[in-house]
């Protein structure tokens, strides 16, 4: 009987896993399920928010040369007992499942009055409101001093010089960077006219702007919420073992600790480096997990013992608009070296990394 392998999600991790499985497990039936028919370069969504139109990549083109089946549908529920996935229009059965549904912006407290750049539709919606706000010389607030917040604030400030951008953070933006990295970040903010409000706590977002602890309101015509990500509750509701964030607990081959027929990759997996460090949600970690899960699945189908997941960090790439960037070199545990690369060279390196990630999904 043909072994059925189903991959849920065609982001960087899921698409990488799908193509590698399809090229190696030639006697299996491989099915890729995704909510939309295009591959979305999530690492370019801040560019979409700034009005740019990066190229779209139909999934059928990304799967060309494989016998993989593509099913377009949104996952509603998972039934591990019967090994079925319920979509909005169909049910798909599996023998082995790769769970790669990724993450979404955590907007629990601000859903009504904040925009995000965590998915394509949200980034496009934000891009519609920015030009009018810039024409009025209005204020746009970005809440969050991590990679998403920094890249969004700088991209919008560069694209719309008359827009007044405020970056609001609970700590210092980029506080994990080296001293040289933080210094370049400050120079970029100054050059782009970004006002930084560090060390404050946001309690809510309303139509007038961002409300801080103590009651002060920071006025803003638009607010972008970029404080973190959450995963869907589908795995938790299905009874899989998950961590406090809802990420699937996996072993050193990315296989579920509670359901060995299920593998989790990308942001959906509570994956760890040797030594116990949990991997952060990012494209940089998503693609290696997809590669590892694919190798483990095909090895087990062939009767071989799979290799454990091995991973180390090398760099962090930050866009600071189209003409500036920051490459922070890091230790294997993702802590910052003193060494950095900045300016146009760093911007071009970041572009090469993004293009390389797209190529690697094939």
N, C-alpha and C positions, 0 to 999 in steps of 0.2 A: 504494500500500500504506500502511496506517495506521501512523504512527510511534508506537512503544511507548516510553513514558517510565515508569520505575519509580523510586520513592523508597523507600529503605530506612531505616526509623526514623521514628517520629511523635513525637519530642520537639519542643521549641520550634523548632529549625532545620528539621527535616524537615517538620513540619506546615505551617509558614509557606511553605516552598517548594512543597509539594504543592498547597495551596489557590490559590496565585498562579499556578502552572502550569496547573491545571485551569480557572481562570477566563479564561486568556489563550490557551492552546493548544487551541482548541476542536475542532480536527480531529485531535488526537492521542488515543491511548488512554493514560490516566494510571492507574497502579496504585500504591497505597500499601501497603507491607508493614510490619507491626509485630508485636512479640512478644506483645502483650496488646491486648484490644479497647478499652482506655481510654487517654485522654490523661492523663499523670501530670504534675502541677505539681511538678516536681522542686525548685523553690525553696521549697516548703512541707514538705519531708520532715522537717525538724527539728521542725515542729509535729506531724507524725504520730508521731514518736518520743516526743513529750511527751504522747501520748494523745488529741490532737485528731483530728477526723475531717473534714478538708476535703472539699468536694464532689467527686464523681467525674464525669468527663466522657466518656461513650461516644464513641468516634471517629466512629461513624456520625452522631451529632449534629453533630460538628465539621465533617463533610463535607457536611452537608445543603445541597442546592441545586447540587451539582456532579454530574457523571457519573463521578466517580472510582470505581474499583474498590478495595475494601479486602480485603486478604489478611492473615489472622492466622497468623503463623508465625515461628519463630526462624531467623535466617540462620545456616547452617552453613558455606557456602563460596561463593566468587565465582569464576566462570570467564570471564574477559574475552575469551579466544580465541573462545568460542562465544556470548558475550554472554548468559550465563545466571547466575541466582542459585539456589543449592540451599538449600531450606528443610528443616525437619525433617519435612515431609510432602509436599512438592511441589517442582517446579522452575519458575521464572518467567523468561521470556525478555525481553530489552529491546533497544532501539536506543540510548536514552540513559538513563543511570543517575545518580541522585542518592544519594550515600552519606552517610547521616546517622545512623550507629549510635551516636554519642555516646561516652561514657566511663563507667568504673566506678571504684570505690574501689581504690586500690593497697594490697592486703593481702598482698602476696607473703610477708612474713616473719611475719605474725601471723594468718593465716587461721583458725587453730583456736581462738583465745581472745579475739577482738575482734569487736565489732559495728560496723556502719557505718550511715550514713544516706544512702548514695549511690543507693539504689533503693527502691521502695515496699515490697517484701517485707522487706528488711532493716530499714527503719524501723519497720514494723509488728512485727517480731520483737523489736526492742529495746524497743518500748513495752510489751510483755507483761511484761518483767522489771523495769522501773523501779518500778512501784507497790510491790511487795514489798520491794525494796531501800530505798525511801524510808520505808516503815513501820518498818523495822529501823534507821532513821537510818544507813544504810550509805553507802559511798563509791562514787561513779561518777567514773571518770577519762576525760577527753577529751584525746586526743593530737592536737595540731595547733593552731597559733595563727592560721590563715587564716580566711576568711569562714565556711567550714563548721564549723570547730571553735568559733569564737566564737558563732555563732548557735545551735549545738546546746547548748553549755554554758549559755548564758543562758536559753534556752527551757526546759530541764529544771530549772534552778535556780528559775525563777519558778513553774513548774507544780507543783513538789514542794519546798516550803520546808524540809522536814526532810531532804531529800537533801543529802549533803555532796558537792559537785562540785569536782573538781580539774582544772584546765586545765594540761596539760603541753606545753611548747613548746621547740623548739631555739633560738629567739630570743626576742623580746618579742612577745606577741600584738598584732596590728595595727601592726607596726613600720613599715608603709608609709604609715600615716596621718599627718596633720599633728599638731603638738603639741596643738592643741585637741581633735582627734579622739582621740588617745591618752589625754588627760586624762579625757575623758568615758567612755571605755572602762574606765579604772581605777575611776571612780566607780560605774559599773554593776556591775563585779565586786564591789566592796566592798558595795554595797547588797544584792546577791543572795547574799553570803557565799561567793563562788567563790574558792577558793584557787588562786593562780597559781604554777606552778613553771617559771620561764623559764630559758633557757640550758642545758638539759640534753639529753642524747642518749638516746633509747630504743633498747635493743638487742633487746628482745623483750617479748611479753606472755604471761603464764602465768596459771593459774587463781587465783593469789593477788594478782595485780596487774601493774604495769608495772615491768620491770627496766631500770634505767638503766646507762649505761656506768660501770664501776667496781663493779658488782654490787649496788648499793642497790635495794631493791624498794619501790615506792610502792604501798601496799595499795589494792585496789579490788575491789568485788564485781562490777562491770561495767566494761568498758573500751570506749570508742568510738574507732575509728581514723579520723582525719580529716586525714591528712597530704598527700593529693594524689590525683590521678586517673590512670588509664591507659586506653588504647584497646585494642580487640580486635586480634588479629593477622590478622584476615581479609584486610585489604588487603595486608599484607606477604606472606602466604602466596600470594595471588593474583598476585604479581609486580608490583604497582603501586609506583611510586617513593614512598617514605615517608621521613620524617626519623627521628632517633634514638629518638623516642617512638612511632613507628609511625603518626604522622599523615600523611595523604596530602599530598604536595607538589602545590601548585596554582599556576596563573597568576593574573593580576589579575582574571579573571572567575570564579574558583573552579573552573576546569577542571583535571583531572589533567594534570600535565606529561608523564606517560608514556602515558596512555590518554585521548585527547581526547573519547571518548564518555562519560566518567565525570566527574561533578562531586562535590566533597566540601564539606560545610557543617558548621557547629557544631564541636564538640570533635574531630571526625574530621579536620578540615582544618588543615594547617599554613599558616594564612592570615596575611598581613602587611599592615600599614598602609603607605601611601606613605612611603618613608624607611627601611623595613626592620624596623620593630618587629613582632615576632610577637604576635598577639592571644592573650590568655589564654582559658582554657576558662571560659565563662560564658554565661548566658542573654543577657546584654547584647551579646555578640558573635555568639552563635549565630543570633539572629533576623535581623540584618542580612546575614549570609552567606547565609541561606536566601532572602532577598529578592533578593540580587544574583544568585545562581545561577539562580533562576526567571526573572529578567529576561534573563539571558544566553542561557538555553535558548530562550525564546520569541522573542527577537530573531534568533537564528541560524536558527530554523525559518522565520522570516518573511523571511530573506535580508538582515537588517540586521546591522551591526557592533554588538556589545554595548558598554555602558559599563563601564569598569573599576570595581572595587570601591573605594569611598571611605568611610572610616569615621573617626570620632574619638570619644573618650570624653568624657563630661560629668559623671557622678556615680558614686559607689559607694554602694549602699544596704545597710545592715546592720541586721538585726533584733536587738534586745536584749530578747527576750520580747515579749509582746503590748502592753505599755504604754510601751515605751521603744525608741528607735532612734537611728541615726546616719546622716546623709546627708553624705558627704564629697564636696565639689566637687573636681573634678580638671581638670588641663590635658588637651589633646588626646591626649597620650601616656600618660595614666592616672596621672601623678604628682600628688600632693596639693596643692591650694590651701590657704591658711589658713582659708578659709571652711568652716563646717560648720553643719548643722542637727541639733538633738538633741531628746530627750524625746518626748512624745506626738505632737507635730507631725511629727517624723521618722518615728515608727512609722506614722502615718497615710499619710505620703508613700510609704513603702515598700509599704504595702498597695495604694495606688493604682498603683504601678509594677507590682506583681505582677498585679493585675487587668488593667492595660493590656496586659501581655505576653500574657495569655490571650486577650484580645479580638483582639490583632493577629495571632494564628495563624489567624484566620478570613479 
